[in-house]
């Protein structure tokens, strides 16, 4: 059976998670990744992940249709909205809280930090609703919200001897179908920061895609170099 681009990408994602967990060394990861993008059939793909678990643990990772649906930043925005909430708030008193990875934020998320801090990461998150409100209240503490560059975000908090700040590390281009998140609340002698930043997995996918484009260009260059002498001899059309 011929392999599709989606199946090759699923195998690449399994390999990326395996190297992140220490199951593969970087050299072996690069070899398998290169073989993944060169594979044309399921027979070529299956050995590359036969000894690896599916993302999140469990059985050996499948490569054909029927693998579990993509979640987090791997899924389209339409697939990330409308899921049951797994968290509706965070509390930190002389300590901290963290929400990150593959989780689902409620339509209203209330965060409180007093003499402590919290981190809310939405880059791999799913959303209970298309409109989400994050209410941040901090007293002599701090709350940090990290969002992907293509998410619609509106920051309208109040700072009293404190501040609400928005920072863009990567170019912000909100997607029309992305959820809208409103960050509001009060920072008293503390701070709330909102940062637009791509996830590590997304950056890795972009590097893999660029590496593949360079490999394709190099193969084309070598192919042209091999054909040029034959064309100069006038036998380019001979079998």
Buried (B, 14 or more C-beta within 10 A) or exposed (E): EEBEEEBBBBBBBBBBBBBEEEBBEEEEBBBBBBBBBEBEEBEBBBEBBEEBBBBEEEEEBBBEEEBEEBBBBBBEBEBBBEBEBBBEBBBBEEEBBEBBEBBBBBBBBBBBBBEBBBBBBBBBBBBBBBBBBBBBBBBBBBBBBBBBBBBBBEBEBEBEEBEBBBEEEBEBEBEEEBBBBBBBBBBBEBBBBBBBBBBEBBEBBEEBEEBBEEEEEEEEEEEEEEEEEEEEEEEEEEE
